[in-house]
Amino acid sequence: MAVSAAGGVVEWQVCGTCNYDCSYCIQKKKNRTGAPDRAKLDAILDSLERLPGRWEVKMSGGEPFTLPGFIDRVVARLAAGPLQVSVLTNFHAPREELCAFESLTREKLLVFSASLHLEFTTLGAFVEKAAAFRSELPDRVRFVVNSVVVPGRLKEQRAAKEALEARGLAYFPQVMKVGRGIAAYAPDEEEDLRALVAGGGNTAPSYRGRRCESGVRYFVLTWQGSAWSCRTAKRFAEGSLGSLADGDFALRAEPVVCPYDICPCTVPFHRGMIAQ
């Protein structure tokens, strides 16, 4: 289970629950439930701490800040251990929770991703909160705001991009995903969409036929403890790596050639895990 000197990344869905109910959420509402009990959570954390080499744990959900004891039982333990930390959150948490998170992870935090959901907040309030919080983070931490580009709503995304960048905040658009593909955009939206993602974003491209290190130094982890080589593999019930909760987890020995037509996982590409 050796990992390269570049290290590995695990995307951990710490819980299924979310306090938002976005109309464009890729996760079906019936699946936005569930959280590990204490025994399962401890077993997962034990296994994460035994990963070989250097690893980053990127926490998401659901919404991770809705997990009971998230700060005290999860963040505090990760901050005290050997793992580096990143998080993806809808940024709803009150200032005191965000500050507690920042204080605990200050030496371990790599990326803080705040999702902008304009169905549940206003652009002005979000930008002010984001700018204030960013000013409290160490300069080395990457703070990025991601937002789903919903068909028919590109105007609001252009406004979001302008407002965020005016405050020095990074904007990371995501094409809207539906089922096993991406949403259809009207012909007159294509130019605006290309402009929005020109500086980078999650466009869910295909890497079919290219060698990928998913399952070797990248994997996704559910709140139940099951590990999968990547999100698309999990969707097709393929690429199982076992369970970190049950103790039968094992990384792949070698990279494989990607067999899929869509890749919603941004980490492998941005961390140089996909062959050119």
N, C-alpha and C positions, 0 to 999 in steps of 0.2 A: 504493500500500500504506500509506496514511496511517492512523494509529491515533489515537483520540480522546485528549484530555488525561487521561482516567481511566486510560489504559494498558491493556495486554493481559495475558493469562495463557495460558501453554502448559502442558498437563499432559503431562509426558514420562515414558514408560515406559522407564527407562534400561536395563532388562534384563528378560528373561522369567523368569529363574530365581528360585526362592524356596526358603528352607530350611524352610518350613512346608508342611504338606499338609492344610489344613483341609477338613473334610467338606463345608462350605457354600460353598467358594470358587466364585465365578462363572466363573473361568477353568478350563477343563478341564485336567486334569493333563498331557495330551499337549502343551498349548500353554504350559505353565509351564517353558519352556526357552529357551535362546538368549541371546546377549549380543553387542554390537557389537565388532568388532575395532578395533584402535587407529586405523586409517585412517578407518573409518566414524565412530568416535566423534569424531575430530578434525573431520571434515567436518560433522557435526551441530552441534558446538560453534561452528564457524566461522559456520554459517548462523544459529544462535541469536543470536550477537553482532551480526549484521547486521540483525536485525529493526528496523523503523522505530519510533521513539518509545520509550516506557517499557514494558518487559515484565517479568513475573514468571515464573520457571521453577519449576513445581511438580513435583518429582521423585517417581516412584513405581516400581512394578515389576509383577509379581514383587516382589522385595524389593531395593531399591536398594543396601543395604549388603552384598549378596552379590556385587555386581559387582567383579571384580578391579580394584584401582586406583581405586575409587570416590572415596576421600578425596583422593588425590594427583593423579589425572588429571581428575576431574570437578569435585569440590567446590572444590578450590584454584583451578581456572581460572575457574569461575563467580564465586567470591568476588573475584577480581582484575579482573573485567570489568564491563560496564555493567548487567548483569541483576540483578534482585532474586531471592531464592531462597525456596522453601518445600519441604517434604518430607513424604511419607507413608511411614511405616515400621512394621514389626511390632515395633520397639523391642527386637529380640533382641540388637543389637550391644552388645559390652562397653563399659563406662564410658569406657575410653580412646579408643575410636573415636567415641563420642558427644561427648566433650569436644573431640576434634580437629575434628569437624564444627562444633560451636558456636564454637570459637575462630576458625576460618576465616570463618565466615559471620556473625559477630556484627553487622557493620554492614549486611549485606544480607538477613538472615533476617526473613521476615514471619510464616510459619505453620509450626509443627512439629506434625504429626499423628501420634500414636502409636496404633496399632491394638491393641486388647486381644483376644487369641485364647486363650480359656480351655481350649482343647484342647491348648495347648502351654506354658502358664504358669499360675501360681496368682494369684488376685486379690490376695492380700496382698503377694506379691513384686513384682508389677507396680506396685501403688499406691505402694509404698515407693520403687521405682526412679524412677517418674514424678515423685513429689513432690520427690525429691532433685535430679533433672535440671532440673525447672522452676525451682527456686530459683537455678540457675546461669544461666538465660537472662535477657536484658534484659526489663524489664517490658513494653516495647512489643510484644514477640513474642507472638503468640497461640499458646498451647499447648493442644491439644485431644486428648482420647482418644475415638476412635471404635470402635464395636463392632457386629458384626452381630447383630441380634435374630433368633435361630433359633426357628422354631416349636417349641413344647414346652419351651423353655428360658427363658421370660420371667422366671422366678424368679431365675435367675443374673444376668440383666441388671438387675433391680431392685436386687439386692445390689451390683452393680458401680456403678450410678449413685449409690447412697447412700455407698459407700466413697470414690468419687472426689470427690464434692461435699463430703464431710466434710473433705477435705484441700485444698479450694479449687481442684480441677481440673475443667475443663469436660468434660462427657460429651456425646457426639454419636452417638446411635444410628442404625443403618442397617437399614431393612427388608431382609429377605433376598431377593435377586434370583435368579431361575432362568430360564434360557433368555432369552426376550424379554419376560418379565414379572416379577412378584413372587410369592413363595411364598404358599401358602394358610395362613392362621392359623385355628385352631379358634374357633368362635363365643364360647367362654368366655374366649378370649385377647384379644378385640378391645378390651375396656375397658382392660386393662393395656397393650396396645400403644399406644393413644391417649395414655395417661398418660405413657408413656416418651418419645414423640416430641413431646409438647405444648410442651416448651421449645425445640424445634428438632431437626432430624435429617434424614437422607436418606430420604425416603419415596418417591422415584422417581415424582413426579407427572407429569401430562400438561400440556404447554404448547401443544398443537396449536392452530393458528390465531393464535398470538401471534408478533410479530416478535422474532427472536432474532439477536444479534450473533455467534453462533458462526460461525467461519470468517472473521470480520472482526477481532475482538479477543480471540478465544478459539479454541484448537484443541487437539487431542490428537495426540501424536507417539509413534510406536512406536520400539522399540529399533532396528528396521531403517532408520529414517529417514523412513518414510512419514507424511504428515500428513493428518488428517481433521478435518472441521468440528466433529464431536462424537462421543461414544461410540456413540450409537444409529445415527448415519449410518454409522459404520465397520462396525457389526454388519450393516447392510444393504448394505454395499459401495457406499455413496453418499457424496457430499460430499468426494471426494478433493481435496486441495490440492497434490498433487505430493509430492516428496521433498526433504527438507533434506539428505540424503546425496548425492543425484544432481544437485542444483542446479536443479531445475525447480519449486521451491516458489513458490506465489503465494497471497496472501490474497484472499478475496472483496472485491469493491469495495463491496458494499452488504449489509446484513442481509437475511435471508429469513424468510418465515413458516414456523414449525415445522410439519412434516407428521406428527410422531410422537405415539404414545399413551403413551410412557414416556420420562422424562428421568432417567438415573442420574447426570448431571453436575451437581454442586452449585454449581460456580463461576459459570456464567452467571447464575443467579438471585441468588445472594448478592452478586455484584459488579454488579448492576443492569444486566445485559445483555439482559434479557427485558422487553418492553413490558408494561405493566400493562393 
